[in-house]
Amino acid sequence: MTSNNTTDPLTGQQLDEIETRAASLHEYATLTDQPLQADADQLTGEDVPALLAEVRRLTARVAELEPDVDLLEALRAYGVDNWDGYDEAIQAAESS
């Protein structure tokens, strides 16, 4: 895997590489310590795939929301907080 600064988002390729390594390790690695083997199997067979799926889901969700964030920032920059109904909209958003 290429080096990744922890503040940079993982790329699709990096996620694929992690998935490949975990699948390979799950399929081929054998440990002599049975409790450790069970943990390794759980980690590589279930935990890593579940985490990768969640990262991909959240990445897609962030991409969906970015245009809304950009619009909200623009509205705030141009004084949306002075508009009629602003307080009600904030209260509705906070209660949902």
Biopython code that builds the backbone (N, CA, C, O; Angstrom):
import numpy as np
from Bio.PDB.StructureBuilder import StructureBuilder

atoms = [
    (1, "MET", "N", (0.848, -1.187, 0.000)),
    (1, "MET", "CA", (0.000, 0.000, 0.000)),
    (1, "MET", "C", (0.881, 1.235, 0.000)),
    (1, "MET", "O", (1.943, 1.264, 0.623)),
    (2, "THR", "N", (0.440, 2.210, -0.682)),
    (2, "THR", "CA", (1.168, 3.465, -0.684)),
    (2, "THR", "C", (0.974, 4.156, 0.650)),
    (2, "THR", "O", (-0.027, 3.949, 1.336)),
    (3, "SER", "N", (1.943, 4.979, 1.008)),
    (3, "SER", "CA", (1.863, 5.715, 2.269)),
    (3, "SER", "C", (0.684, 6.668, 2.212)),
    (3, "SER", "O", (0.407, 7.268, 1.174)),
    (4, "ASN", "N", (-0.001, 6.800, 3.325)),
    (4, "ASN", "CA", (-1.165, 7.680, 3.381)),
    (4, "ASN", "C", (-1.114, 8.507, 4.654)),
    (4, "ASN", "O", (-1.050, 7.965, 5.757)),
    (5, "ASN", "N", (-1.142, 9.813, 4.492)),
    (5, "ASN", "CA", (-1.243, 10.705, 5.633)),
    (5, "ASN", "C", (-2.603, 10.458, 6.277)),
    (5, "ASN", "O", (-3.607, 10.383, 5.568)),
    (6, "THR", "N", (-2.661, 10.334, 7.566)),
    (6, "THR", "CA", (-3.922, 10.006, 8.231)),
    (6, "THR", "C", (-4.981, 11.093, 8.087)),
    (6, "THR", "O", (-6.147, 10.855, 8.405)),
    (7, "THR", "N", (-4.609, 12.263, 7.621)),
    (7, "THR", "CA", (-5.608, 13.303, 7.405)),
    (7, "THR", "C", (-6.173, 13.263, 5.988)),
    (7, "THR", "O", (-7.169, 13.925, 5.698)),
    (8, "ASP", "N", (-5.547, 12.495, 5.112)),
    (8, "ASP", "CA", (-6.034, 12.360, 3.737)),
    (8, "ASP", "C", (-7.027, 11.212, 3.661)),
    (8, "ASP", "O", (-6.821, 10.174, 4.290)),
    (9, "PRO", "N", (-8.103, 11.384, 2.897)),
    (9, "PRO", "CA", (-9.038, 10.267, 2.766)),
    (9, "PRO", "C", (-8.394, 9.123, 1.984)),
    (9, "PRO", "O", (-7.568, 9.346, 1.099)),
    (10, "LEU", "N", (-8.784, 7.906, 2.324)),
    (10, "LEU", "CA", (-8.309, 6.752, 1.573)),
    (10, "LEU", "C", (-8.947, 6.760, 0.193)),
    (10, "LEU", "O", (-10.124, 7.087, 0.041)),
    (11, "THR", "N", (-8.164, 6.401, -0.801)),
    (11, "THR", "CA", (-8.688, 6.315, -2.162)),
    (11, "THR", "C", (-9.375, 4.969, -2.355)),
    (11, "THR", "O", (-9.193, 4.049, -1.557)),
    (12, "GLY", "N", (-10.150, 4.864, -3.400)),
    (12, "GLY", "CA", (-10.770, 3.586, -3.736)),
    (12, "GLY", "C", (-9.729, 2.502, -3.950)),
    (12, "GLY", "O", (-9.924, 1.356, -3.545)),
    (13, "GLN", "N", (-8.632, 2.861, -4.583)),
    (13, "GLN", "CA", (-7.562, 1.890, -4.815)),
    (13, "GLN", "C", (-6.966, 1.412, -3.492)),
    (13, "GLN", "O", (-6.701, 0.221, -3.334)),
    (14, "GLN", "N", (-6.754, 2.311, -2.554)),
    (14, "GLN", "CA", (-6.213, 1.924, -1.257)),
    (14, "GLN", "C", (-7.180, 0.996, -0.512)),
    (14, "GLN", "O", (-6.751, 0.029, 0.116)),
    (15, "LEU", "N", (-8.476, 1.288, -0.582)),
    (15, "LEU", "CA", (-9.459, 0.413, 0.042)),
    (15, "LEU", "C", (-9.443, -0.968, -0.606)),
    (15, "LEU", "O", (-9.532, -1.984, 0.084)),
    (16, "ASP", "N", (-9.328, -1.002, -1.932)),
    (16, "ASP", "CA", (-9.248, -2.284, -2.641)),
    (16, "ASP", "C", (-8.004, -3.066, -2.227)),
    (16, "ASP", "O", (-8.064, -4.285, -2.068)),
    (17, "GLU", "N", (-6.879, -2.373, -2.051)),
    (17, "GLU", "CA", (-5.645, -3.032, -1.641)),
    (17, "GLU", "C", (-5.777, -3.625, -0.232)),
    (17, "GLU", "O", (-5.308, -4.734, 0.022)),
    (18, "ILE", "N", (-6.410, -2.889, 0.674)),
    (18, "ILE", "CA", (-6.638, -3.390, 2.030)),
    (18, "ILE", "C", (-7.526, -4.630, 1.980)),
    (18, "ILE", "O", (-7.263, -5.627, 2.652)),
    (19, "GLU", "N", (-8.566, -4.552, 1.184)),
    (19, "GLU", "CA", (-9.488, -5.676, 1.057)),
    (19, "GLU", "C", (-8.778, -6.917, 0.512)),
    (19, "GLU", "O", (-9.003, -8.027, 0.993)),
    (20, "THR", "N", (-7.927, -6.724, -0.487)),
    (20, "THR", "CA", (-7.171, -7.837, -1.076)),
    (20, "THR", "C", (-6.228, -8.459, -0.052)),
    (20, "THR", "O", (-6.150, -9.683, 0.055)),
    (21, "ARG", "N", (-5.511, -7.625, 0.701)),
    (21, "ARG", "CA", (-4.582, -8.155, 1.709)),
    (21, "ARG", "C", (-5.330, -8.926, 2.792)),
    (21, "ARG", "O", (-4.883, -9.996, 3.207)),
    (22, "ALA", "N", (-6.456, -8.402, 3.252)),
    (22, "ALA", "CA", (-7.224, -9.082, 4.298)),
    (22, "ALA", "C", (-7.767, -10.414, 3.779)),
    (22, "ALA", "O", (-7.729, -11.418, 4.489)),
    (23, "ALA", "N", (-8.267, -10.424, 2.553)),
    (23, "ALA", "CA", (-8.799, -11.667, 1.986)),
    (23, "ALA", "C", (-7.701, -12.704, 1.827)),
    (23, "ALA", "O", (-7.906, -13.884, 2.113)),
    (24, "SER", "N", (-6.541, -12.266, 1.373)),
    (24, "SER", "CA", (-5.408, -13.177, 1.205)),
    (24, "SER", "C", (-4.951, -13.732, 2.542)),
    (24, "SER", "O", (-4.701, -14.930, 2.673)),
    (25, "LEU", "N", (-4.845, -12.869, 3.521)),
    (25, "LEU", "CA", (-4.429, -13.300, 4.853)),
    (25, "LEU", "C", (-5.454, -14.274, 5.441)),
    (25, "LEU", "O", (-5.088, -15.278, 6.052)),
    (26, "HIS", "N", (-6.731, -13.968, 5.252)),
    (26, "HIS", "CA", (-7.794, -14.830, 5.771)),
    (26, "HIS", "C", (-7.733, -16.213, 5.127)),
    (26, "HIS", "O", (-7.960, -17.224, 5.792)),
    (27, "GLU", "N", (-7.427, -16.254, 3.838)),
    (27, "GLU", "CA", (-7.416, -17.520, 3.108)),
    (27, "GLU", "C", (-6.165, -18.349, 3.378)),
    (27, "GLU", "O", (-6.249, -19.574, 3.471)),
    (28, "TYR", "N", (-5.011, -17.705, 3.504)),
    (28, "TYR", "CA", (-3.750, -18.441, 3.519)),
    (28, "TYR", "C", (-3.014, -18.469, 4.853)),
    (28, "TYR", "O", (-2.164, -19.337, 5.054)),
    (29, "ALA", "N", (-3.304, -17.569, 5.753)),
    (29, "ALA", "CA", (-2.528, -17.513, 6.999)),
    (29, "ALA", "C", (-3.016, -18.579, 7.971)),
    (29, "ALA", "O", (-4.217, -18.770, 8.162)),
    (30, "THR", "N", (-2.079, -19.250, 8.563)),
    (30, "THR", "CA", (-2.384, -20.234, 9.598)),
    (30, "THR", "C", (-1.469, -19.966, 10.774)),
    (30, "THR", "O", (-0.248, -19.910, 10.627)),
    (31, "LEU", "N", (-2.062, -19.802, 11.927)),
    (31, "LEU", "CA", (-1.300, -19.555, 13.139)),
    (31, "LEU", "C", (-1.340, -20.805, 14.012)),
    (31, "LEU", "O", (-2.312, -21.559, 13.976)),
    (32, "THR", "N", (-0.302, -21.022, 14.782)),
    (32, "THR", "CA", (-0.259, -22.189, 15.659)),
    (32, "THR", "C", (-1.037, -21.966, 16.956)),
    (32, "THR", "O", (-1.436, -22.932, 17.606)),
    (33, "ASP", "N", (-1.250, -20.750, 17.328)),
    (33, "ASP", "CA", (-2.001, -20.415, 18.534)),
    (33, "ASP", "C", (-3.491, -20.324, 18.159)),
    (33, "ASP", "O", (-3.904, -19.372, 17.498)),
    (34, "GLN", "N", (-4.296, -21.314, 18.580)),
    (34, "GLN", "CA", (-5.704, -21.376, 18.178)),
    (34, "GLN", "C", (-6.520, -20.147, 18.574)),
    (34, "GLN", "O", (-7.263, -19.629, 17.741)),
    (35, "PRO", "N", (-6.409, -19.653, 19.828)),
    (35, "PRO", "CA", (-7.175, -18.432, 20.138)),
    (35, "PRO", "C", (-6.762, -17.251, 19.248)),
    (35, "PRO", "O", (-7.599, -16.453, 18.826)),
    (36, "LEU", "N", (-5.484, -17.158, 18.979)),
    (36, "LEU", "CA", (-5.007, -16.088, 18.104)),
    (36, "LEU", "C", (-5.506, -16.298, 16.676)),
    (36, "LEU", "O", (-5.838, -15.336, 15.984)),
    (37, "GLN", "N", (-5.557, -17.545, 16.240)),
    (37, "GLN", "CA", (-6.080, -17.864, 14.901)),
    (37, "GLN", "C", (-7.543, -17.443, 14.795)),
    (37, "GLN", "O", (-7.956, -16.883, 13.779)),
    (38, "ALA", "N", (-8.319, -17.708, 15.830)),
    (38, "ALA", "CA", (-9.729, -17.312, 15.811)),
    (38, "ALA", "C", (-9.873, -15.796, 15.711)),
    (38, "ALA", "O", (-10.726, -15.296, 14.979)),
    (39, "ASP", "N", (-9.042, -15.075, 16.444)),
    (39, "ASP", "CA", (-9.066, -13.605, 16.359)),
    (39, "ASP", "C", (-8.655, -13.131, 14.974)),
    (39, "ASP", "O", (-9.259, -12.211, 14.424)),
    (40, "ALA", "N", (-7.631, -13.757, 14.413)),
    (40, "ALA", "CA", (-7.170, -13.379, 13.072)),
    (40, "ALA", "C", (-8.254, -13.657, 12.044)),
    (40, "ALA", "O", (-8.494, -12.845, 11.150)),
    (41, "ASP", "N", (-8.915, -14.818, 12.173)),
    (41, "ASP", "CA", (-10.003, -15.138, 11.249)),
    (41, "ASP", "C", (-11.138, -14.126, 11.356)),
    (41, "ASP", "O", (-11.688, -13.693, 10.343)),
    (42, "GLN", "N", (-11.486, -13.752, 12.580)),
    (42, "GLN", "CA", (-12.545, -12.748, 12.792)),
    (42, "GLN", "C", (-12.142, -11.416, 12.165)),
    (42, "GLN", "O", (-12.932, -10.774, 11.473)),
    (43, "LEU", "N", (-10.911, -11.017, 12.417)),
    (43, "LEU", "CA", (-10.420, -9.736, 11.916)),
    (43, "LEU", "C", (-10.393, -9.701, 10.392)),
    (43, "LEU", "O", (-10.930, -8.781, 9.775)),
    (44, "THR", "N", (-9.769, -10.699, 9.795)),
    (44, "THR", "CA", (-9.589, -10.670, 8.344)),
    (44, "THR", "C", (-10.819, -11.129, 7.578)),
    (44, "THR", "O", (-11.034, -10.713, 6.440)),
    (45, "GLY", "N", (-11.633, -11.990, 8.199)),
    (45, "GLY", "CA", (-12.781, -12.528, 7.492)),
    (45, "GLY", "C", (-14.057, -11.732, 7.653)),
    (45, "GLY", "O", (-14.930, -11.769, 6.786)),
    (46, "GLU", "N", (-14.173, -11.005, 8.765)),
    (46, "GLU", "CA", (-15.417, -10.278, 9.023)),
    (46, "GLU", "C", (-15.190, -8.805, 9.351)),
    (46, "GLU", "O", (-15.850, -7.937, 8.781)),
    (47, "ASP", "N", (-14.267, -8.518, 10.260)),
    (47, "ASP", "CA", (-14.099, -7.143, 10.732)),
    (47, "ASP", "C", (-13.603, -6.210, 9.630)),
    (47, "ASP", "O", (-14.198, -5.159, 9.389)),
    (48, "VAL", "N", (-12.525, -6.588, 8.969)),
    (48, "VAL", "CA", (-11.976, -5.711, 7.926)),
    (48, "VAL", "C", (-12.979, -5.521, 6.784)),
    (48, "VAL", "O", (-13.191, -4.386, 6.358)),
    (49, "PRO", "N", (-13.607, -6.594, 6.271)),
    (49, "PRO", "CA", (-14.614, -6.363, 5.229)),
    (49, "PRO", "C", (-15.763, -5.455, 5.683)),
    (49, "PRO", "O", (-16.245, -4.626, 4.911)),
    (50, "ALA", "N", (-16.200, -5.615, 6.947)),
    (50, "ALA", "CA", (-17.277, -4.761, 7.454)),
    (50, "ALA", "C", (-16.822, -3.304, 7.549)),
    (50, "ALA", "O", (-17.568, -2.392, 7.194)),
    (51, "LEU", "N", (-15.609, -3.093, 8.026)),
    (51, "LEU", "CA", (-15.078, -1.724, 8.107)),
    (51, "LEU", "C", (-14.926, -1.104, 6.727)),
    (51, "LEU", "O", (-15.239, 0.071, 6.536)),
    (52, "LEU", "N", (-14.450, -1.881, 5.769)),
    (52, "LEU", "CA", (-14.297, -1.366, 4.404)),
    (52, "LEU", "C", (-15.656, -0.991, 3.811)),
    (52, "LEU", "O", (-15.783, 0.042, 3.153)),
    (53, "ALA", "N", (-16.665, -1.823, 4.040)),
    (53, "ALA", "CA", (-18.005, -1.508, 3.541)),
    (53, "ALA", "C", (-18.527, -0.224, 4.174)),
    (53, "ALA", "O", (-19.155, 0.592, 3.500)),
    (54, "GLU", "N", (-18.269, -0.044, 5.467)),
    (54, "GLU", "CA", (-18.724, 1.170, 6.147)),
    (54, "GLU", "C", (-17.975, 2.399, 5.637)),
    (54, "GLU", "O", (-18.581, 3.455, 5.456)),
    (55, "VAL", "N", (-16.679, 2.278, 5.405)),
    (55, "VAL", "CA", (-15.908, 3.398, 4.849)),
    (55, "VAL", "C", (-16.447, 3.767, 3.477)),
    (55, "VAL", "O", (-16.618, 4.947, 3.171)),
    (56, "ARG", "N", (-16.713, 2.772, 2.658)),
    (56, "ARG", "CA", (-17.257, 3.051, 1.317)),
    (56, "ARG", "C", (-18.636, 3.691, 1.403)),
    (56, "ARG", "O", (-18.937, 4.609, 0.640)),
    (57, "ARG", "N", (-19.481, 3.219, 2.322)),
    (57, "ARG", "CA", (-20.816, 3.800, 2.491)),
    (57, "ARG", "C", (-20.719, 5.255, 2.927)),
    (57, "ARG", "O", (-21.406, 6.123, 2.389)),
    (58, "LEU", "N", (-19.858, 5.513, 3.910)),
    (58, "LEU", "CA", (-19.710, 6.880, 4.411)),
    (58, "LEU", "C", (-19.080, 7.791, 3.370)),
    (58, "LEU", "O", (-19.446, 8.963, 3.277)),
    (59, "THR", "N", (-18.146, 7.278, 2.589)),
    (59, "THR", "CA", (-17.535, 8.067, 1.522)),
    (59, "THR", "C", (-18.589, 8.486, 0.497)),
    (59, "THR", "O", (-18.611, 9.630, 0.044)),
    (60, "ALA", "N", (-19.456, 7.547, 0.143)),
    (60, "ALA", "CA", (-20.525, 7.871, -0.806)),
    (60, "ALA", "C", (-21.483, 8.897, -0.205)),
    (60, "ALA", "O", (-21.938, 9.806, -0.901)),
    (61, "ARG", "N", (-21.787, 8.756, 1.068)),
    (61, "ARG", "CA", (-22.706, 9.699, 1.726)),
    (61, "ARG", "C", (-22.114, 11.102, 1.795)),
    (61, "ARG", "O", (-22.811, 12.088, 1.558)),
    (62, "VAL", "N", (-20.833, 11.186, 2.120)),
    (62, "VAL", "CA", (-20.162, 12.490, 2.151)),
    (62, "VAL", "C", (-20.226, 13.131, 0.769)),
    (62, "VAL", "O", (-20.498, 14.326, 0.648)),
    (63, "ALA", "N", (-19.979, 12.345, -0.268)),
    (63, "ALA", "CA", (-20.038, 12.887, -1.633)),
    (63, "ALA", "C", (-21.439, 13.410, -1.960)),
    (63, "ALA", "O", (-21.581, 14.419, -2.651)),
    (64, "GLU", "N", (-22.473, 12.722, -1.461)),
    (64, "GLU", "CA", (-23.848, 13.189, -1.665)),
    (64, "GLU", "C", (-24.109, 14.510, -0.960)),
    (64, "GLU", "O", (-24.824, 15.366, -1.479)),
    (65, "LEU", "N", (-23.528, 14.675, 0.226)),
    (65, "LEU", "CA", (-23.818, 15.845, 1.053)),
    (65, "LEU", "C", (-22.960, 17.060, 0.739)),
    (65, "LEU", "O", (-23.325, 18.176, 1.111)),
    (66, "GLU", "N", (-21.834, 16.876, 0.067)),
    (66, "GLU", "CA", (-20.937, 18.006, -0.188)),
    (66, "GLU", "C", (-21.604, 19.163, -0.922)),
    (66, "GLU", "O", (-21.354, 20.312, -0.557)),
    (67, "PRO", "N", (-22.441, 18.930, -1.936)),
    (67, "PRO", "CA", (-23.115, 20.086, -2.571)),
    (67, "PRO", "C", (-24.008, 20.844, -1.598)),
    (67, "PRO", "O", (-24.094, 22.070, -1.669)),
    (68, "ASP", "N", (-24.680, 20.129, -0.682)),
    (68, "ASP", "CA", (-25.526, 20.803, 0.302)),
    (68, "ASP", "C", (-24.692, 21.639, 1.266)),
    (68, "ASP", "O", (-25.100, 22.732, 1.657)),
    (69, "VAL", "N", (-23.538, 21.131, 1.644)),
    (69, "VAL", "CA", (-22.642, 21.875, 2.538)),
    (69, "VAL", "C", (-22.164, 23.141, 1.839)),
    (69, "VAL", "O", (-22.131, 24.214, 2.440)),
    (70, "ASP", "N", (-21.794, 23.014, 0.574)),
    (70, "ASP", "CA", (-21.352, 24.184, -0.181)),
    (70, "ASP", "C", (-22.455, 25.238, -0.269)),
    (70, "ASP", "O", (-22.200, 26.431, -0.106)),
    (71, "LEU", "N", (-23.683, 24.783, -0.529)),
    (71, "LEU", "CA", (-24.816, 25.710, -0.595)),
    (71, "LEU", "C", (-25.055, 26.364, 0.760)),
    (71, "LEU", "O", (-25.260, 27.576, 0.832)),
    (72, "LEU", "N", (-25.030, 25.585, 1.828)),
    (72, "LEU", "CA", (-25.243, 26.141, 3.160)),
    (72, "LEU", "C", (-24.172, 27.177, 3.501)),
    (72, "LEU", "O", (-24.487, 28.232, 4.051)),
    (73, "GLU", "N", (-22.931, 26.889, 3.185)),
    (73, "GLU", "CA", (-21.860, 27.848, 3.461)),
    (73, "GLU", "C", (-22.059, 29.135, 2.665)),
    (73, "GLU", "O", (-21.815, 30.225, 3.182)),
    (74, "ALA", "N", (-22.494, 29.020, 1.425)),
    (74, "ALA", "CA", (-22.752, 30.210, 0.612)),
    (74, "ALA", "C", (-23.914, 31.021, 1.184)),
    (74, "ALA", "O", (-23.848, 32.249, 1.245)),
    (75, "LEU", "N", (-24.976, 30.333, 1.603)),
    (75, "LEU", "CA", (-26.117, 31.034, 2.189)),
    (75, "LEU", "C", (-25.724, 31.757, 3.467)),
    (75, "LEU", "O", (-26.127, 32.899, 3.687)),
    (76, "ARG", "N", (-24.946, 31.103, 4.301)),
    (76, "ARG", "CA", (-24.482, 31.746, 5.532)),
    (76, "ARG", "C", (-23.593, 32.946, 5.226)),
    (76, "ARG", "O", (-23.674, 33.972, 5.903)),
    (77, "ALA", "N", (-22.763, 32.822, 4.231)),
    (77, "ALA", "CA", (-21.858, 33.921, 3.869)),
    (77, "ALA", "C", (-22.624, 35.144, 3.383)),
    (77, "ALA", "O", (-22.153, 36.273, 3.518)),
    (78, "TYR", "N", (-23.821, 34.915, 2.810)),
    (78, "TYR", "CA", (-24.593, 36.037, 2.297)),
    (78, "TYR", "C", (-25.750, 36.425, 3.203)),
    (78, "TYR", "O", (-26.703, 37.063, 2.757)),
    (79, "GLY", "N", (-25.672, 36.036, 4.494)),
    (79, "GLY", "CA", (-26.614, 36.559, 5.473)),
    (79, "GLY", "C", (-27.917, 35.824, 5.601)),
    (79, "GLY", "O", (-28.925, 36.439, 5.949)),
    (80, "VAL", "N", (-27.946, 34.531, 5.335)),
    (80, "VAL", "CA", (-29.184, 33.784, 5.467)),
    (80, "VAL", "C", (-29.741, 33.883, 6.885)),
    (80, "VAL", "O", (-30.945, 33.724, 7.084)),
    (81, "ASP", "N", (-28.898, 34.140, 7.854)),
    (81, "ASP", "CA", (-29.370, 34.216, 9.235)),
    (81, "ASP", "C", (-30.257, 35.440, 9.478)),
    (81, "ASP", "O", (-30.858, 35.556, 10.545)),
    (82, "ASN", "N", (-30.347, 36.339, 8.522)),
    (82, "ASN", "CA", (-31.231, 37.504, 8.634)),
    (82, "ASN", "C", (-32.564, 37.282, 7.936)),
    (82, "ASN", "O", (-33.407, 38.179, 7.942)),
    (83, "TRP", "N", (-32.777, 36.145, 7.350)),
    (83, "TRP", "CA", (-33.996, 35.874, 6.591)),
    (83, "TRP", "C", (-35.126, 35.444, 7.510)),
    (83, "TRP", "O", (-34.900, 34.830, 8.553)),
    (84, "ASP", "N", (-36.370, 35.782, 7.099)),
    (84, "ASP", "CA", (-37.555, 35.326, 7.831)),
    (84, "ASP", "C", (-37.585, 33.796, 7.818)),
    (84, "ASP", "O", (-37.340, 33.163, 6.791)),
    (85, "GLY", "N", (-37.886, 33.232, 8.960)),
    (85, "GLY", "CA", (-37.989, 31.788, 9.060)),
    (85, "GLY", "C", (-36.691, 31.085, 9.398)),
    (85, "GLY", "O", (-36.671, 29.867, 9.577)),
    (86, "TYR", "N", (-35.604, 31.841, 9.488)),
    (86, "TYR", "CA", (-34.301, 31.217, 9.769)),
    (86, "TYR", "C", (-34.312, 30.504, 11.121)),
    (86, "TYR", "O", (-33.883, 29.355, 11.222)),
    (87, "ASP", "N", (-34.793, 31.175, 12.145)),
    (87, "ASP", "CA", (-34.807, 30.573, 13.487)),
    (87, "ASP", "C", (-35.659, 29.306, 13.523)),
    (87, "ASP", "O", (-35.279, 28.320, 14.156)),
    (88, "GLU", "N", (-36.805, 29.329, 12.849)),
    (88, "GLU", "CA", (-37.667, 28.159, 12.798)),
    (88, "GLU", "C", (-36.973, 27.014, 12.055)),
    (88, "GLU", "O", (-37.085, 25.857, 12.461)),
    (89, "ALA", "N", (-36.273, 27.321, 10.991)),
    (89, "ALA", "CA", (-35.571, 26.291, 10.230)),
    (89, "ALA", "C", (-34.466, 25.661, 11.072)),
    (89, "ALA", "O", (-34.273, 24.446, 11.026)),
    (90, "ILE", "N", (-33.738, 26.470, 11.840)),
    (90, "ILE", "CA", (-32.683, 25.961, 12.714)),
    (90, "ILE", "C", (-33.291, 25.054, 13.780)),
    (90, "ILE", "O", (-32.766, 23.973, 14.047)),
    (91, "GLN", "N", (-34.393, 25.487, 14.388)),
    (91, "GLN", "CA", (-35.044, 24.665, 15.415)),
    (91, "GLN", "C", (-35.522, 23.339, 14.832)),
    (91, "GLN", "O", (-35.372, 22.293, 15.463)),
    (92, "ALA", "N", (-36.093, 23.379, 13.634)),
    (92, "ALA", "CA", (-36.568, 22.151, 12.993)),
    (92, "ALA", "C", (-35.407, 21.212, 12.695)),
    (92, "ALA", "O", (-35.529, 19.999, 12.868)),
    (93, "ALA", "N", (-34.295, 21.757, 12.254)),
    (93, "ALA", "CA", (-33.125, 20.924, 11.951)),
    (93, "ALA", "C", (-32.542, 20.316, 13.209)),
    (93, "ALA", "O", (-32.103, 19.166, 13.193)),
    (94, "GLU", "N", (-32.529, 21.069, 14.302)),
    (94, "GLU", "CA", (-31.969, 20.570, 15.575)),
    (94, "GLU", "C", (-32.856, 19.510, 16.209)),
    (94, "GLU", "O", (-32.359, 18.633, 16.914)),
    (95, "SER", "N", (-34.147, 19.575, 15.973)),
    (95, "SER", "CA", (-35.061, 18.598, 16.578)),
    (95, "SER", "C", (-35.194, 17.328, 15.750)),
    (95, "SER", "O", (-35.763, 16.343, 16.221)),
    (96, "SER", "N", (-34.683, 17.335, 14.539)),
    (96, "SER", "CA", (-34.798, 16.119, 13.707)),
    (96, "SER", "C", (-33.630, 15.183, 13.882)),
    (96, "SER", "O", (-33.586, 14.126, 13.253)),
]
sb = StructureBuilder()
sb.init_structure("model")
sb.init_model(0)
sb.init_chain("A")
sb.init_seg("    ")
for serial, (resi, resn, name, xyz) in enumerate(atoms, 1):
    if name == "N":
        sb.init_residue(resn, " ", resi, " ")
    sb.init_atom(name, np.array(xyz, "f"), 0.0, 1.0, " ", f" {name:<3s}", serial, name[0])
structure = sb.get_structure()
